[in-house]
């Protein structure tokens, strides 16, 4: 499996970094780790356990330390740092580079960048962005929508009605993230983020009509670049021989990249308004997270002292 990476040029664009020195290959430099280093110890000469593949940040403390060094020693320490072939060096708080910095960077062709942001603020944003870009990723055939702040991944066989359901959901005031292909990234042990491949972003395919641009048809408020995957809805054609859960007592889950996501299975049949069902399922999911389960509440009413499930004839 190829190692996930993000090009330095993409980070420069995303964070609007000022380029102090460009060696001419920034669109070829790939960042492969989400860790970022403030090289205070390294500027003092200590390189044990140093990660040369990490982006390096120079903030107030590092800058003040370099200020106290003589030009000769400062040049020696910077040459030692750049000799490790780090991907780049970023100056925060709009610090002016020391006179020795650019010549040392040119010798090893190390990019020098700058931001006006505070070091801790920028470092936090950068690590968060890298965690998303470098996270384990898979692509799934499905639709991702946001309904009342809940990210819902709709899965099912081709032709079951996923895209039509998504279109109706958008018409009801919710947002589309991805149709047909969903890129899913595991950004933490409990969090999945989904987005559309850039080439099909904001587009939706409806059989008989063709490709629709949701952003152009319904406005920018109808689309979103990415969203957490909180809930999975599996659509399947109605099978008369299958017994479906009519009460919602059983807790289902769908495993994606090692994370179990709460899910339900909805049978698709003629006359079912899937958009309304999906919308209700999203609201019910949020209600359950807040501690209320309508099915269990019903059981408590029918069997106040316990005794099992209510008969389906009640419905």
N, C-alpha and C positions, 0 to 999 in steps of 0.2 A: 504494500500500500504506500503511495507517495506521501512524503512528509508535507503537512499543511504549511503554507507560507503566505506572506503578504508582501508585495513590493514596497520598498521604501518610498517610491514616488507616490503611491496611493496614500500613505500616511501623511506625506507632505501636503497633499491636496486636502485630505480630510481635516487636518488640524491647522491649515493655513500657515505652515511654517515658513519662515524667511530663510532663504538659502544664502549662507555666508560664503561657502566654498563648495562648488560643484565639480567633482572629478570627471563628470561626463558619463557616468554609468549608473546613475541612481534608479533608472528604470529597469536595471538588471539586478540590483541588490535585493535579496530576499531575506525577510525577517522570519525566523522559524521558531522562536521561543517568545512566550508572553512576559517573561521576566525583564525588568528594567533595572539598571544599576546606577547608583551614584558613586563614582569611583574615588571616594575619599581615601581609603586605605591604599588603593593602587597608586594614587599620586604621591603617597608617602613611601612607596616602594614595596608594598606587600601584595603578592599576586597568587598566593595559595588559595585554591578553590575559586579562582576568578573565572567567570563565564565570558569568553571573548565574543560569543555570538549574541550578546545582549546589547540593546541600545543603551548608550551611556549619557547620563544627564549631569550637567554642571550647574549647581545652584549656588545660593549665597555662601554656604560653608566651604564648598570646594573652591569657589572663586576667591574667598578671603584667604584660604590657605595658599593658593597659587600667588596671591599678591605679596605674601611674606617671603617668598622664595627669591633668590637672586636670579637674574635672567639666565645664567648658565645652568643652574640646577633646574629651573622651570623648564628649559628646553630639554634637558636630559629626561625629566619625568614625563613630559608630554610625548617625547620620542618613544619611551618605553611603553606607554599606553597604546599609541598608534601601531607599534610593532606587533601587537596582538591581533591586528586586522579586525578591529571592531567594526560593526556595520555603519555606525555614524556616531557623532557627538552632538548633543543638543544643549545649547545655552538657554537657560530660563531667565525670566525677569528682564529680558532685553539687555543682558550683560554685554559689554563691549569685549571682544576677544583680546587676549594679551598679544603683544607683538610677535611672540614666538609661536602662537597657536597655528596660524595659517601656514607658515613655512613648514612646520612639522607635519601638518595634515597633508600637504602637497606631496611630501616625500613618500607617503604610503597610500595616497589617494583615498583619504578618509573624508567623507562629507561632513561639513560643519553647518549646523542649522540653528535657528533661534526662534524662541517664542516669548511673548510678553507675559505669559501666565506665570503664576507662582509655581515653584517646583513641585510641592506636594499635590496641588490641584491638577497640574498637567500630568504628573506621573500617574495619578489615580485614573484620569480619563484615558491615558494611553494604554495602561494595563487592561482596563475594561474593554477597550476596542480590540486589543490584541487577543484577549481571551475569546472574544466572539469570532474574530477572523481565523484563529488558529485552532478552534475547537474541533473535535471529531465530528465529521459531517456525513450524512447520507441523503439521498434523494428519494422521495416517495411519491407515488402516483396518488394524487388526492387534491383536495381544496382546503385552503386555510383562510378562515374569516375571523373577524373580531365582532362579537355580539355583546353589547353592553359591558365592554372591558374584558371579556373572557375570550381567550384565543381558542378557537375550535378547529380541530383538524378533522375533515370529513373524508372518510375512506370508503372504497367500494369498487366493484368491478366497473369496467368501462361501459357506459350506456345506462347506468343505474339512475342517473339524474343528479350527480354532484354539482355540475356547472349550473344547471338550471336552478337548483336550490340556492346556490351562491348568488346568482343574479337576483332572485327574489329577495334574498336577505339584504343585499345592497339597496334594493328599492325600498326596503322597510327602514332604511336609515342607518344600517350597520356598514362595516368596511371589509373590503377584499384585500387580502395580502397576496395570495397565490392561487392560480388555477392550473390544473393538470400536473405540474411538477412542483413539489415543495422541497426546498433545501432546508434540512433540519440540522442544527448544530447543538451539541451538548456543551453548554457554557459553564456548567457546574454539576455537582452530583445530584442536584434536584431540579435543574432548569434546562428546558429545551427551547430554542428559539427557531422559528421558521420564517423563511423569506422566499420570494420567487427568484428564479434565475433572471439575470438582468435582461436577457433577450426577450423574455415574455412578461416582463413586469407590467402590471396594470391591465393585462390582456386576459380575455376570457373567451372560450370557444363554445358556441351554442350550435348544436347540430341543426341544419336547415337554414341557419342565418350566416354562420361563419365566425370570424374573429371580431370581437367588440373591444373597444378601448374604454374601459370603465372610467378612467380618469377624465376622458374627454366627454363621455356621455353624462356622467353624474357629478363631476367636479372633484376637486382634490380631497374633499372631506370624505369621499367614498372609498379611498384607498389608503394603504399604509405600507411602509417599506418592510417592516418585520414585526413579529408579535410572539410572545411566549405561547407555548402550546400547553394549555391548561386541561383540555378535555378532548377526547376522541369520540367521534360518532361514526360507527360502522353502518353503512347502508347496504342492505342486501334485498334481492327480490323475494317477495313473500313466498314462503314454502308452507303449503297446507299441512305437510307431515311434521313440521317442526313445532315444538312447544316453546312459545316465547314467554319471557318474564312479563307478566301483566301488572305486577305490583311494584316492581323496582326495589325489591328487598335485597337481591343479590348484588354484591359489588363486583363489577367487572373492571379489568384493566388491560391496556395494550402496552406491550414493552417496546420502547424505541431507544436504541443506543444504550441499553442497560437500565433505563429509567421506566418504571411502571407508571403510566398515565391513566387516570380514571377514564372509563369509557362505557358506552352503551351500544346496543345493536338495535337499529330501527328497521323493521321490515317495510319494504316499499311495495305499495299496491295501488291500483287505480283509485283516484279520488282523494288520495292522502295529500294534504298540503304540507309538504316537507319543510318549507321555510318556517311556518308557524311552529311546527313540531321541534325543529332545531332551536328556534328562539326560546320556546318554553323549556327545552332541555337545558339550555344555557342558564336560564334564570333559576331553574330547579337545582342545578349544580351549585350555583352561588348560595342558594338558601341552605343546601346541605352543608356547605363549608361553614356557614354561620351557626350550625348546630341543630337545624330543624329537618326532620325526615318525615314527609307526609305519610309514607307507607307504614313506618313504625308507629307513628301517632295513631293511625287507624287501627292497627293491631292492639294498641293499648286501650282503645275505646271498646273494641269488640270483646277483647279478653282482658279485662282490667286486672285479673289475678294471674295472668299467663294462660297458656294453653295451646298456642300455635297460631297458624295463619288463618285469616278469615276465608270463608269459601268464596270461590270466584263468582258464584251466583249473585253475590252482593252487587256485582257490576253488570 
